[in-house]
Amino acid sequence: MSARTIVKSIQDIMRQDSGVDGDAQRLSQLCWMFFLKIIDDQDQELELLKPDYRSPVPERFQWRSWAADPEGITGEALLDFTNGELFPALKSLPVSATPGDRRRVVRDVFEDAYNYMKSGQLMRQVVNRITSIDFNNLTERQHFGDIYEQLLNDLQSAGNAGEYYTPRAVTAFMVDRIDPHPGEILFDPACGTGGFLTCALRHMRNRYVKKTSDEWLMQGALRAVEKKQLPHMLCVTNMLLHGIEDASFVRHDNTLARPYTSYTQSDRVDIVLTNPPFGGREEDGIESNFPAHFRTRETADLFLALIIRLLKPGGRAAVVLPDGTLFGEGVKTRLKEHLMAECNLHTIVRLPNSVFKPYASIGTNLLFFEKGSPTTETWFWEHQVPVGQKAYSMTKPIRLDHFADCTAWWGGPAREGRVESPQAWRVTAEAVKARGYNLDIKNPNTVAEGHGDPETLLAELDAAEGETARLRDHLKAILAEALAR
């Protein structure tokens, strides 16, 4: 049975269970079960390769001990074991401060996890399906990784859970333009389900990882934080599926909860790739962690301030931000002035409103900048929906090849040879300053559509209003006649 067929059959089984309600709960349930199977498969491989290796999961709670036997515990006994023993034990695993302690990963994943299934018989069926997947088989793991990505994509239809997913075409394009190398410290301060991390891993393995030392350099330089429990669990599982041995670098925390000034030289990073939450507000007191002139409860603004601080000199970033950041005033103005003074904001890619549909329909932008020298000019690129298509949608989403024209225009790593075109224009830093740091600069090369002669339009309007009045009078007459009978 193929991995895709197995996943579909698991979803069908879960739909029969009265405790699992909706896509988000179904994925959460799938995730902790996948996690235990994946980490157990990894453990068995590591036990063969490293004689002194010990699993982070106590023996009684390892997948091989309670789940692998298809005739094992089921029904009420399975539910009692899961809810009364497995979850309490994994939620309270003792952890050490030793780097690479995989017990921390397990405890963090189960910290706020929950078993939604109420039927032990159906749960046993799900367990048996998962047991049939061999996550140590590279081909099977890669195939399953693709299916997992699709499951994350499906979250777009799961209400608020959709905030965890950034279209993979967008993440892949941003990673490609930033071009991370093994050993460069790469940080996503609001990592969601790990889309930027997986794209970065794929990018580096395809281009730069040639030997084992390159792989360890790459894995050792990853950093990530996620505030919410479900996407954190999804991200950790995603990392295991992508061959990460120690996923403890994905911290379950709020990046903004730490005081701004406490981030020192030792916290600096080479690369930031992120799509911070926007349109929301942080909890009371978070803004007090920031300097007075940057204080706001707008989450995206706080992340931008922190990203600028975290970059090393020469560090580079690609960040998804809403139109509101570009034209906003007050704190937003001070942030943009600070950004352009501290960094070279060299490129802004303007995306159409439909890129993040269906769970967001606001204009978004990809900001690319490098720390260390002030901005002298900023290039804009207006991404356009393919010809013959009115907008992106779930059935016709944005694809990586839709960025091909921007990639061709980009000018390589040094961004050389850029020219203005119907989609590209540049603005000097002086012009931006004169606009009060309003970066919501429309494409000056767009040819305005002809709207017709004003006098003709006014005459047509008068005629339409006259017809409306005539129809209103006619309706009144009909009603009066009906009432008189």
For each residue, the residues with C-beta under 8 A, 3 or more apart:
1: 5 6 9 132
2: 5 6 143
3: 6 7 133 140 143 144 147
4: 7 8 143 147
5: 1 2 8 9
6: 1 2 3 9 10 129 130 132 133
7: 3 4 10 11 30 144 147 151
8: 4 5 11 12
9: 1 5 6 12 13 129
10: 6 7 13 14 30 126 129 130
11: 7 8 14 15 26 30
12: 8 9 15 16
13: 9 10 16 17 122 125 126 129
14: 10 11 17 20 26 29 30 117 122 126
15: 11 12 20 26
16: 12 13 119 122
17: 13 14 20 116 117 118 119 122 123
18: 118 119
19: 116 117 118 119
20: 14 15 17 25 26 29 116 117
21: 25 116
22: 25 26 158 159
23: 26 27 154 155 157 158 161
24: 27 28 155 158 159 161 230
25: 20 21 22 28 29 116
26: 11 14 15 20 22 23 29 30
27: 23 24 30 31 151 154 155 158 161 230 234
28: 24 25 31 32 113 114 116 230 233
29: 14 20 25 26 32 33 115 116 117
30: 7 10 11 14 26 27 33 34 151
31: 27 28 34 35 230 233 234 237
32: 28 29 35 36 109 110 113 115 233
33: 29 30 36 37 126 127 130
34: 30 31 37 38 130 148 237
35: 31 32 38 39 109 233 236 237 240
36: 32 33 39 40 57 62 63 67
37: 33 34 40 41 63 67 130 131 133 135
38: 34 35 41 42 135 237 240 241
39: 35 36 42 43 55 56 57 63 102 105 106 240
40: 36 37 43 44 55 57 62 63 64
41: 37 38 44 45 63 134 135 136
42: 38 39 45 46 135 136 240 245
43: 39 40 46 47 53 55 56 57 62
44: 40 41 47 48 64 136
45: 41 42 48 49 136
46: 42 43 49 50 53 245
47: 43 44 50 51 53 55
48: 44 45
49: 45 46 53
50: 46 47 53
51: 47
52:
53: 43 46 47 49 50
54:
55: 39 40 43 47 59 62 102
56: 39 43 93 101 102 103 105 106
57: 36 39 40 43 61 62 90 106
58: 61 62 89 93
59: 55 62 65
60: 65 66 85 89
61: 57 58 65 66 85 86 89 90
62: 36 40 43 55 57 58 59 65 66
63: 36 37 39 40 41 66 67 68 131
64: 40 44 67 68
65: 59 60 61 62 68
66: 60 61 62 63 72 73 81 86
67: 36 37 63 64 72 127 130 131
68: 63 64 65 72 131
69: 72
70: 128 131
71:
72: 66 67 68 69 78 124 127
73: 66 77 78 81 124
74: 77 78 120 121 123 124
75: 78 79 120 121 124
76: 79 80 120
77: 73 74 80 81 120
78: 72 73 74 75 81 82 120 123 124 127
79: 75 76 82 83 115 117 118 120 123
80: 76 77 83 84 85
81: 66 73 77 78 84 85 86
82: 78 79 85 86 87 115 123
83: 79 80 86 87 115
84: 80 81 87 88
85: 60 61 80 81 82 88 89
86: 61 66 81 82 83 89 90
87: 82 83 84 90 91 110 113 114 115
88: 84 85 91 92
89: 58 60 61 85 86 92 93
90: 57 61 86 87 93 106 107 109 110
91: 87 88 107 110 111 113
92: 88 89 107
93: 56 58 89 90 103 106 107
94: 103
95: 101 103 104 107
96: 101 103
97: 101
98: 101
99: 248
100: 246 248
101: 56 95 96 97 98 104 248
102: 39 55 56 105 106 246 248
103: 56 93 94 95 96 106 107
104: 95 101 107 108 248
105: 39 56 102 108 109 236 246 247 248 250
106: 39 56 57 90 93 102 103 109 110
107: 90 91 92 93 95 103 104 110 111
108: 104 105 111 232 236 248 251 252
109: 32 35 90 105 106 113 232 233 236 237
110: 32 87 90 91 106 107 113
111: 91 107 108 229 252
112: 229
113: 28 32 87 91 109 110 229 233
114: 28 87
115: 29 32 79 82 83 87
116: 17 19 20 21 25 28 29
117: 14 17 19 20 29 79 120 122 123 126
118: 17 18 19 79
119: 16 17 18 19 122 123
120: 74 75 76 77 78 79 117 123 124
121: 74 75 124 125
122: 13 14 16 17 117 119 125 126
123: 17 74 78 79 82 117 119 120 126 127
124: 72 73 74 75 78 120 121 127 128
125: 13 121 122 128 129
126: 10 13 14 33 117 122 123 129 130
127: 33 67 72 78 123 124 130 131
128: 70 124 125 131 132
129: 6 9 10 13 125 126 132 133
130: 6 10 33 34 37 67 126 127 133
131: 37 63 67 68 70 127 128
132: 1 6 128 129
133: 3 6 37 129 130 140 144
134: 41 137 140
135: 37 38 41 42 140 141 144 240 241
136: 41 42 44 45 141
137: 134 140 141
138: 141 142
139: 142 143
140: 3 133 134 135 137 143 144
141: 135 136 137 138 144 145 241 243
142: 138 139 145 146
143: 2 3 4 139 140 146 147
144: 3 7 133 135 140 141 147 148 241
145: 141 142 148 149 238 241 242
146: 142 143 149 150
147: 3 4 7 143 144 150 151
148: 34 144 145 151 152 237 238 241
149: 145 146 152 153 168 198
150: 146 147 153 154
151: 7 27 30 147 148 154 155
152: 148 149 155 164 165 193 195 234 238
153: 149 150 156 165 168
154: 23 27 150 151 157 158
155: 23 24 27 151 152 158 161 162 164 165 193
156: 153 162 165 358 359 394
157: 23 154 162 358 394
158: 22 23 24 27 154 155 161 162
159: 22 24 162 359
160: 163 359
161: 23 24 27 155 158 164 230
162: 155 156 157 158 159 165 358 359 360
163: 160 192 277 359
164: 152 155 161 192 193 228 230 231 234
165: 152 153 155 156 162 192 193 195
166: 170 171 192 195 196 275 320 356
167: 170 171 355 356 397 398
168: 149 153 171 172 195 199 400
169: 172 173 397 398 399 400 402 403
170: 166 167 173 174 275 320 351 355 366 398
171: 166 167 168 174 175 195 196 199 273 275
172: 168 169 175 176 199 203 400
173: 169 170 176 177 366 400 403 406 407
174: 170 171 177 178 196 199 273 318 320 366 368
175: 171 172 178 179 180 196 199 200 203 273 318
176: 172 173 179 203 407
177: 173 174 318 368 407 410
178: 174 175 271 273 316 317 318 368
179: 175 176 203 413
180: 175 184 186 200 203 204 270 271 273
181: 184 204 208
182: 204 208 209 214 215 217 218 221
183: 217 218 220 221
184: 180 181 221 270 271
185: 221 223 268 269 270 271
186: 180 197 200 221 222 223 269 270 271 272 273
187: 223 224 269 271 272 273 274 310
188: 191 194 196 197 223 224 225 272 273 274
189: 224 225 255 272 274 276 303 306 307 310
190: 225 226 227 255 274 275 276 277 303
191: 188 194 196 197 224 225 226 231 235 250 274
192: 163 164 165 166 195 226 231 234 235 275
193: 152 155 164 165 231 234 235 238
194: 188 191 197 198 224 234 235 238 239 250
195: 152 165 166 168 171 192 198 199 275
196: 166 171 174 175 188 191 199 200 273 274 275
197: 186 188 191 194 200 201 222 224 235 238 239 242 250
198: 149 194 195 201 202 238 239 242
199: 168 171 172 174 175 195 196 202 203
200: 175 180 186 196 197 203 204 222 273
201: 197 198 204 205 218 242 243 244
202: 198 199 205 206 242
203: 172 175 176 179 180 199 200 206 207
204: 180 181 182 200 201 207 208 209 218
205: 201 202 208 209 215 218
206: 202 203
207: 203 204
208: 181 182 204 205 214 218
209: 182 204 205 214 215 218
210: 214
211: 214 215
212: 215 216
213: 216 217
214: 182 208 209 210 211 217 218
215: 182 205 209 211 212 218 219
216: 212 213 219 220
217: 182 183 213 214 220 221
218: 182 183 201 204 205 208 209 214 215 221 222
219: 215 216 222 244 245 246
220: 183 216 217
221: 182 183 184 185 186 217 218 270
222: 186 197 200 218 219 244 249
223: 185 186 187 188 249 269
224: 187 188 189 191 194 197 235 249 250 251
225: 188 189 190 191 250 251 252 253 254 255
226: 190 191 192 231 232 235 250 251 252 253
227: 190 232 252 253 254 255
228: 164 231 232
229: 111 112 113 232 233 252
230: 24 27 28 31 161 164 233 234
231: 164 191 192 193 226 228 234 235
232: 108 109 226 227 228 229 235 236 250 252
233: 28 31 32 35 109 113 229 230 236 237
234: 27 31 152 164 192 193 194 230 231 237 238
235: 191 192 193 194 197 224 226 231 232 238 239 250
236: 35 105 108 109 232 233 239 240 247 250
237: 31 34 35 38 109 148 233 234 240 241
238: 145 148 152 193 194 197 198 234 235 241 242
239: 194 197 198 235 236 242 244 247 250
240: 35 38 39 42 135 236 237 243 244 247
241: 38 135 141 144 145 148 237 238
242: 145 197 198 201 202 238 239
243: 141 201 240
244: 201 219 222 239 240 247
245: 42 46 219
246: 100 102 105 219 249
247: 105 236 239 240 244 250
248: 99 100 101 102 104 105 108 251
249: 222 223 224 246
250: 105 191 194 197 224 225 226 232 235 236 239 247
251: 108 224 225 226 248
252: 108 111 225 226 227 229 232
253: 225 226 227 257
254: 225 227 257 286
255: 189 190 225 227 258 303 306
256: 282 286 289 299 302 303 306
257: 253 254 286 289
258: 255 262 263 289
259: 262 289
260: 263 289 290 291 294 305 306 309
261: 291
262: 258 259
263: 258 260 267 306 309 310
264: 267
265: 268
266:
267: 263 264 310
268: 185 265 310 311 312 315
269: 185 186 187 223 272 310 311 312 315
270: 180 184 185 186 221 311 312 314 315 316
271: 178 180 184 185 186 187 315 316 317
272: 186 187 188 189 269 307 310 311 315 316 317 318 319
273: 171 174 175 178 180 186 187 188 196 200 317 318 319
274: 187 188 189 190 191 196 303 307 317 319 320
275: 166 170 171 190 192 195 196 319 320
276: 189 190 299 300 303 304 319 320 321
277: 163 190 280 299 300 303
278: 298 299 300 321 322 324 325
279: 300 322 360 362
280: 277 299
281: 297 298 299
282: 256 286 287 297 298 299 302
283: 286
284:
285: 288 289
286: 254 256 257 282 283 289 297 302
287: 282 290 295 296 297 302
288: 285 295
289: 256 257 258 259 260 285 286
290: 260 287 294 295 302 305
291: 260 261 294 295
292: 295
293: 331 334
294: 260 290 291 301 302 305 331 334 335 338
295: 287 288 290 291 292 331
296: 287 301 302 330 331
297: 281 282 286 287
298: 278 281 282 301 302 331 332
299: 256 276 277 278 280 281 282 302 303
300: 276 277 278 279 303 304 321 322 324 325
301: 294 296 298 304 305 325 331 332 335
302: 256 282 286 287 290 294 296 298 299 305 306
303: 189 190 255 256 274 276 277 299 300 306 307 319
304: 276 300 301 307 308 319 321 325 335 339
305: 260 290 294 301 302 308 309 335 338
306: 189 255 256 260 263 302 303 309 310
307: 189 272 274 303 304 310 311 317 319
308: 304 305 311 338 339 342 343 371
309: 260 263 305 306
310: 187 189 263 267 268 269 272 306 307 315
311: 268 269 270 272 307 308 315 316 317 343 371
312: 268 269 270 315 371
313: 371 372
314: 270 370 371 372
315: 268 269 270 271 272 310 311 312 370 371 372
316: 178 270 271 272 311 368 369 370 371
317: 178 271 272 273 274 307 311 343 367 368 369 370 371
318: 174 175 177 178 272 273 366 367 368
319: 272 273 274 275 276 303 304 307 366 367
320: 166 170 174 274 275 276 364 365 366 367
321: 276 278 300 304 325 326 364 365 367
322: 278 279 300 325 362 363 364 365
323: 326 327 362 363 364 365 440
324: 278 300 327 328 332 362
325: 278 300 301 304 321 322 328 332 335 336 365
326: 321 323 336 348 365 438 439 440 441
327: 323 324 438 439 440
328: 324 325 331 332 333
329: 332 333 436
330: 296 333 334
331: 293 294 295 296 298 301 328 334 335
332: 298 301 324 325 328 329 335 336
333: 328 329 330 336 337 436 437
334: 293 294 330 331 337 338
335: 294 301 304 305 325 331 332 338 339
336: 325 326 332 333 339 340 432 437 439
337: 333 334 340 341 433 437
338: 294 305 308 334 335 341 342
339: 304 308 335 336 342 343 345 369 375
340: 336 337 343 345 374 375 429 432 437
341: 337 338 374 375
342: 308 338 339 371 374
343: 308 311 317 339 340 369 370 371 372 373 374 375
344: 369 370 372 373 374 375 376
345: 339 340 348 367 368 369 375 378
346: 368 369 370 375 377 378 379 415
347: 366 367 368 378 379 380 381 410 415
348: 326 345 365 366 367 368 378 379 380 381 439
349: 365 366 368 380 381 383 406
350: 363 365 380 381 382 383 443
351: 170 355 363 364 365 366 383
352: 355 363 383 384 385 391 392
353: 357 361 362 363 364 391
354: 357 361 385 391 392 393
355: 167 170 351 352 364 392 398
356: 166 167 359 360 361 362 364
357: 353 354 360 361 391 392 393 394
358: 156 157 162 361 393 394
359: 156 159 160 162 163 356
360: 162 279 356 357 364
361: 353 354 356 357 358
362: 279 322 323 324 353 356
363: 322 323 350 351 352 353
364: 320 321 322 323 351 353 355 356 360
365: 320 321 322 323 325 326 348 349 350 351
366: 170 173 174 318 319 320 347 348 349 351
367: 317 318 319 320 321 345 347 348
368: 174 177 178 316 317 318 345 346 347 348 349
369: 316 317 339 343 344 345 346 375
370: 314 315 316 317 343 344 346 373
371: 308 311 312 313 314 315 316 317 342 343
372: 313 314 315 343 344
373: 343 344 370
374: 340 341 342 343 344 429
375: 339 340 341 343 344 345 346 369 378 429 432
376: 344 428 429
377: 346 426 427 428 429
378: 345 346 347 348 375 426 427 429 432 439
379: 346 347 348 415 418 424 425 426
380: 347 348 349 350 424 425 426 427 441 443
381: 347 348 349 350 406 409 423 424
382: 350 423 424 443 446
383: 349 350 351 352 402 403 406 423
384: 352 423
385: 352 354 389 390 391 392
386: 389 402
387:
388:
389: 385 386 392 396
390: 385
391: 352 353 354 357 385
392: 352 354 355 357 385 389 396 397 398
393: 354 357 358 396 397
394: 156 157 357 358 397
395:
396: 389 392 393
397: 167 169 392 393 394
398: 167 169 170 355 392 402
399: 169 402
400: 168 169 172 173 403
401: 404
402: 169 383 386 398 399
403: 169 173 383 400 406 407
404: 401 407 408
405: 408 409 423
406: 173 349 381 383 403 409 410 423
407: 173 176 177 403 404 410
408: 404 405
409: 381 405 406 418 419 421 423 424
410: 177 347 406 407 415 418
411: 414 415 416 417 418
412: 415 416
413: 179
414: 411
415: 346 347 379 410 411 412 418
416: 411 412
417: 411
418: 379 409 410 411 415 424 426
419: 409 424
420: 424 425 426 445
421: 409 424 445
422: 443 445 446
423: 381 382 383 384 405 406 409 443 445
424: 379 380 381 382 409 418 419 420 421 445
425: 379 380 420 441 443 444 445
426: 377 378 379 380 418 420
427: 377 378 380 431 432 441
428: 376 377 431 432
429: 340 374 375 376 377 378 432 433
430: 433 434
431: 427 428 434 435
432: 336 340 375 378 427 428 429 435 437 438 439 441
433: 337 429 430 436 437
434: 430 431
435: 431 432 438 441
436: 329 333 433
437: 333 336 337 340 432 433
438: 326 327 432 435 441
439: 326 327 336 348 378 432
440: 323 326 327
441: 326 380 425 427 432 435 438
442: 446
443: 350 380 382 422 423 425 446
444: 425
445: 420 421 422 423 424 425
446: 382 422 442 443
447:
448:
449:
450:
451: 457
452: 456 457
453: 456 457
454: 457 458
455: 458 459
456: 452 453 459 460
457: 451 452 453 454 460 461
458: 454 455 461 462
459: 455 456 462 463
460: 456 457 463 464
461: 457 458 464 465
462: 458 459 465 466
463: 459 460 466 467
464: 460 461 467 468
465: 461 462 468 469
466: 462 463 469 470
467: 463 464 470 471
468: 464 465 471 472
469: 465 466 472 473
470: 466 467 473 474
471: 467 468 474 475
472: 468 469 475 476
473: 469 470 476 477
474: 470 471 477 478
475: 471 472 478 479
476: 472 473 479 480
477: 473 474 480 481
478: 474 475 481 482
479: 475 476 482 483
480: 476 477 483 484
481: 477 478 484 485
482: 478 479 485
483: 479 480
484: 480 481
485: 481 482
